[in-house]
């Protein structure tokens, strides 16, 4: 589904991503891990189109999207959430999802006046909230939600953009430890039901082990390991990089 080849990103001649190579397959959930500051969010920004590479290519379903805008990538089916939730605080939970639906359908300019007249969009938004376990909070405003529910809503909004490939940047950051698995259960079950592919940036190794089909380790700007979480985490180099444990 997604193929990254020899990807390089420099900032003021400082190399952040250095000839990264990897693929994400259909219906696959992949976690991207690595120490702080190695370029994980930069790599996600390159995939989503919020940054453009210095060199290298990004292909999505056989199409070269290396220089495509974020909007074009959304239309193709690539969407992302944000490490800090990106919600419309002045709109209800339902309207947050409807805004995304109207934008993808090209009706965003008239969403306030037209929302109640677009029954199909409203029904679709309600269905999405049901999928993510938020239907009972449809008429609430985001500032009344728990941090976990805000994360779920942020992901539901990305889902509303008709994504087939979802980028999740630390989906449980700021969420209470007691709630993080509930949040991930909700998000991952929705992803699997819709047969989506997903790349997750995550520092929490419990999340990585429990929800990933495969893990990629980013270090020195390169993907230095790829495979099943248990196999990758047993590699001496990975243990040293992530946990400071020498083999």
N, C-alpha and C positions, 0 to 999 in steps of 0.2 A: 504493500500500500504506500508506504513512505520510504524513500531511498535518499540517503545523504552520502555524497561522495566528495572526498578531499576538501571538506569545508574549512575555510580559514576566515577568521575575523580579527582585524587589527584595530586598535584605538591608539592614534598618535604613535604608530609604529610598534606598539606593544601588542604582541600576539596573545589573544585570549583563547581563541579556538584555533587549533593547529592541525589541519588535515584530518578532521574527524570523519569517520566512515561508520555507518550503521544502517540497518533497515528495521522497519516495524511492519509486521504482517497483518493481514485482515484478521479482525476479531481478537487481536492480541493486546494484552495489558503489560506494558513495559515500564519499569521504574528506572529513572536516571539518578544515580547517586554519586557523591564525591564530596570532598571537604569544602568548607565555605570558601567562596572566592575563586573557585576553579572555572567558572563560566557556565554553570548549569542554566541560569536564567537567561544569559546571553544566547545560549543554544536554542532555548525555547523561543526567544524573540526572533531569532533567525528563521525558525520554522514557521512562526505565525506571521511573519512579514513586518514586525515592528522594528526590525533591523535588517540590513542587507549585508551579505557576506563580502569580504574582500576578494575571495575567489572560491571556486568549488561550485557544486550544483546540489539542488534539492528537487527531487521528483516526487510527485504525488499522483498515484494511479497512472503512471506512465507519462505524465505531463510535467514539463519543466516549469517550476514555479519560482525559480531562484530570484527573479526580479518582480514577481507579482505583488501587488499591493495587498495589505491585510483584508480589504473588502473583497477582492477577487478570491483570495484564499477562503474566506468565509463562504462565499457563494459556491466554491468547489467542495466545501464540507469540512474545512479545518477551523476549529474554534478553540478558545482557551478561557480558563478562568484566571483569576489573579491572586497572588500571594496575599495581598490586601484586598478584601472584597470590594467589588466595583459596582455598587448598587445605586439605584435612584431612590434616595431617602425620602423624597417628597411624593412618591407614588406607592401604592399598596403593593403587597407581594404579587397579587394577580396582575396588576398593571406593569410591574417590572418584567414579567414574562411576556405580557402582550406587547410591550414596546419592542422586544426582540423579535417577536413574530411579525409585527407590522414592518419593522426594518427589513427583514428578509423578504417580505412580500412587496416592498416598495411603497408602503403606505405611511411611512413614519411621519410625514409632515402634518397629517391630519389625524393623528392617533387620538388626541384628547377629544376632539369633536366627534370622531367616528367610532370610538371604541364600542359603545353600546349598540351600534348598528351593524357591527361585524360579528354576528352570532357565531359564525364558524371559527373565527380567530379566538373568541372568548372560550368556546367549548374546547378548542385545542389547548389553550393556556390552562384551563382547569384540568384537563387530562394530564398535562405535564406536571402540574402540581400534585396530582394524585400519584403519578409515577414516582415522584420524589418525596412523598409523604408530607406534603405541605398544604394539602387542600383545606385543612381546618384553620389555616393561618392566612387564607387568601385575602382577607380584608384588613389585615394588620399592616403596619408600616415597618420597614426593616429595622428601625431603631428599637423596636420592641421584641425583636427576635434574639435568641441565644446566639453565641458565636458559631456554634455548630450549625444551627438552622440558616444563618447567614451564608456559611460556606456551601450548604446544600442548595440554597437559592441561587447563589452565584453560578454553581454548576448547572442548575436547571436552566438558567438564562443562556448559558453557552449551548446547552442541549436544544433550546428553542431556535437556535440559529441553524438548525437542520444539520448539525455536525455528524460526520461519519468518523472523523479523527479528532479526538479531544485531548487537549494539552492541559494538565492540571498542575499548577504550581503550588506545592505544599498545601494540599486540600485540608489538612487538619491543623495548620498553624494557628495558634490562638485558641484552639478548642480544648476544653478541659479533658484531662487524661481519661476520665470515666466515660466521656462521650465520643472519643475519637473513633472507636470501632463501630459504633452505631452510625456515625456520619459516613464512614467508608462503606459499611454494608449497604446503606441507602444508595450511595453514588455508584458503587460497582455493580449492584444488582440491576440498576437502571441501564447502565452501559452494556451489560451482558444481554439483557432482554432485547435491546435494540441492535445487538450484534455490531457494536462500535469498536474501533481500535482506540487505544488510549496510551499516552505517555505521561507518567507521573514524576514530578520532581519531589523527592521526599528524603528527609533526614532521619525519620523514625524507622528504624530497622524492623520493628514489629509489623508496621504497615507494609514495608517492602516484602517481607517474608510471606505475609498472609494473603496479599492481594495481587502479586505480580506473577505473570507467566515467565517473565525474563527480566534480568537486570543488566543495565549498562553502567559501567564505572568510568567516570570522566576524571582525568587527572593530567595536568600539564597540557591541557587543551586537546587531549586525545582520548578516544575510547580505548582504555587499556584492557578491559575485560567485558565479556558478554556471555550470558548463559543463565541457567536456572539459578535462582537466588542462593540456594544452599551450596551448589557447586562453586559459584563465584566467590561467596564469602569465605570459603575454605582455602582460597588461594593465598599464599604467604604475602604476596605483594599487596593484595587488596586489604588483608587484615592490618598490615602495617600502615597503609594510607588512611584507612577509615578509623581504625581503633588504636593505632600506635603500638600494635603487638607484633613483635618480630618473630618470624618462624624459626 
